[in-house]
Amino acid sequence: KIEEKRLMAEAEYIEDYRNIACTIKKASEEGAYRVYVYYDVKVYDIETLIPSLVAFYVKTDNYGSYKIYLGEITPAEQESIDKLDESDDVKEMKESVQKNLESLISTDSDVKKFYEKLEETDSSNESKENNTDIDKEGSKSNTKSKSK
């Protein structure tokens, strides 16, 4: 599934998508495909393009049109996706993108600062979420204590 937080971050930081290339693999289910999308991201105020790779599960809808599928995935579909994701060429693609990204982070100070900022944002959001959950749990237990 596509995460809302990720879409929000992309809308805030990403200026442009460039060099888009797709690799399409047929899934075991009829009318289903795994689409791997490589692209370079142009982030605001950073000149260096950042390599990215995402994967989508694409299926035909009731009208025969191909759509990114965001619904529940059956165990058989998940097994098919996992098998495709573990194929040698896909693993090689993932490793190449990761290696290029790590190289950029270690050699380009702007890219490094950007990723540090993203990590800080992720960490603070997780802490806020966890604290909110803890606060809710605490108020539930306090309510129970008072009623005893």
C-alpha positions as CSV (number, residue, x, y, z in Angstrom):
1,K,0.0,0.0,0.0
2,I,1.1,3.6,-0.6
3,E,1.6,5.4,2.7
4,E,0.1,8.8,3.2
5,K,3.1,10.0,5.1
6,R,5.3,9.2,2.1
7,L,3.1,11.0,-0.3
8,M,3.1,14.1,2.0
9,A,6.9,14.1,2.2
10,E,7.2,13.7,-1.5
11,A,4.9,16.7,-2.1
12,E,6.8,18.8,0.3
13,Y,10.4,18.0,-0.9
14,I,10.3,16.7,-4.5
15,E,10.4,19.2,-7.3
16,D,10.5,16.8,-10.2
17,Y,10.8,13.1,-11.3
18,R,13.3,12.4,-14.1
19,N,14.7,9.4,-16.0
20,I,11.7,7.2,-15.3
21,A,12.1,3.6,-16.4
22,C,9.8,0.7,-15.7
23,T,10.5,-3.0,-15.5
24,I,7.4,-5.1,-15.8
25,K,7.1,-8.7,-14.6
26,K,4.1,-10.9,-15.1
27,A,2.6,-12.2,-11.8
28,S,1.2,-15.6,-11.5
29,E,-2.4,-14.3,-11.4
30,E,-4.2,-13.6,-14.7
31,G,-4.0,-9.9,-15.6
32,A,-1.6,-9.0,-12.8
33,Y,1.9,-7.6,-13.0
34,R,4.6,-6.3,-10.7
35,V,5.9,-3.0,-12.0
36,Y,9.3,-1.7,-10.7
37,V,9.7,2.0,-11.4
38,Y,13.2,3.5,-11.3
39,Y,13.4,7.3,-11.3
40,D,15.7,10.1,-10.3
41,V,14.3,12.7,-7.9
42,K,15.0,16.4,-8.1
43,V,14.7,17.7,-4.5
44,Y,14.1,21.4,-4.0
45,D,17.4,23.3,-3.4
46,I,19.6,20.2,-4.2
47,E,21.2,20.0,-7.6
48,T,22.1,16.3,-7.4
49,L,19.5,13.9,-8.7
50,I,18.7,11.2,-6.2
51,P,18.0,7.6,-7.4
52,S,14.8,5.9,-6.3
53,L,13.0,2.6,-6.9
54,V,9.5,1.7,-6.1
55,A,7.3,-1.4,-6.9
56,F,3.6,-1.6,-7.6
57,Y,1.2,-4.4,-8.0
58,V,-0.9,-3.7,-11.1
59,K,-4.1,-5.6,-12.0
60,T,-6.9,-5.2,-14.4
61,D,-10.1,-3.7,-13.0
62,N,-13.7,-4.7,-13.9
63,Y,-13.4,-2.8,-17.2
64,G,-10.1,-4.4,-18.3
65,S,-8.0,-1.3,-17.6
66,Y,-4.7,-1.7,-15.7
67,K,-4.6,0.0,-12.3
68,I,-2.3,0.1,-9.4
69,Y,-3.9,-2.2,-6.9
70,L,-4.3,-0.9,-3.4
71,G,-6.7,-3.5,-2.0
72,E,-6.2,-6.6,0.1
73,I,-3.7,-9.1,-1.3
74,T,-4.4,-12.8,-1.1
75,P,-1.7,-15.1,0.2
76,A,-1.2,-16.5,-3.3
77,E,-0.7,-13.0,-4.7
78,Q,1.8,-12.2,-1.9
79,E,3.7,-15.3,-2.7
80,S,3.9,-14.3,-6.3
81,I,5.0,-10.8,-5.4
82,D,7.7,-12.1,-3.1
83,K,9.0,-14.5,-5.7
84,L,9.3,-11.7,-8.3
85,D,10.9,-9.4,-5.7
86,E,13.5,-12.0,-5.0
87,S,14.4,-12.7,-8.6
88,D,18.1,-12.1,-9.4
89,D,17.5,-9.1,-11.8
90,V,15.2,-7.3,-9.3
91,K,17.7,-7.9,-6.4
92,E,20.4,-6.5,-8.7
93,M,18.3,-3.5,-9.5
94,K,17.6,-2.8,-5.8
95,E,21.2,-3.3,-4.8
96,S,22.4,-0.9,-7.6
97,V,20.0,1.8,-6.5
98,Q,20.9,1.4,-2.8
99,K,24.6,1.4,-3.6
100,N,24.2,4.6,-5.7
101,L,22.2,6.3,-3.0
102,E,24.7,5.4,-0.3
103,S,27.5,6.7,-2.4
104,L,25.6,10.0,-2.9
105,I,24.9,10.4,0.8
106,S,28.6,9.8,1.6
107,T,29.9,12.2,-1.1
108,D,27.3,15.0,-1.4
109,S,26.8,17.1,1.7
110,D,23.4,18.5,0.5
111,V,22.0,15.0,-0.1
112,K,23.4,13.9,3.3
113,K,21.8,16.8,5.1
114,F,18.5,16.1,3.3
115,Y,18.5,12.4,4.4
116,E,19.5,13.4,8.0
117,K,16.5,15.8,8.0
118,L,14.2,13.1,6.8
119,E,15.4,10.7,9.5
120,E,14.9,13.3,12.2
121,T,11.4,13.9,10.9
122,D,10.6,10.2,10.8
123,S,12.0,9.8,14.4
124,S,10.0,12.7,15.8
125,N,6.8,11.5,14.1
126,E,7.2,8.0,15.5
127,S,7.8,9.4,19.0
128,K,4.7,11.6,18.7
129,E,2.7,8.6,17.6
130,N,4.0,6.4,20.4
131,N,3.4,9.1,23.0
132,T,-0.1,9.6,21.8
133,D,-0.8,5.9,22.1
134,I,0.8,5.8,25.5
135,D,-1.3,8.8,26.7
136,K,-4.5,7.1,25.5
137,E,-3.6,3.9,27.2
138,G,-2.7,5.8,30.4
139,S,-6.1,7.6,30.4
140,K,-7.9,4.3,29.9
141,S,-6.1,2.7,32.9
142,N,-6.7,5.8,35.0
143,T,-10.4,5.6,34.2
144,K,-10.5,1.9,35.2
145,S,-8.6,2.7,38.4
146,K,-11.1,5.4,39.3
147,S,-14.1,3.2,38.7
148,K,-12.7,0.4,40.9
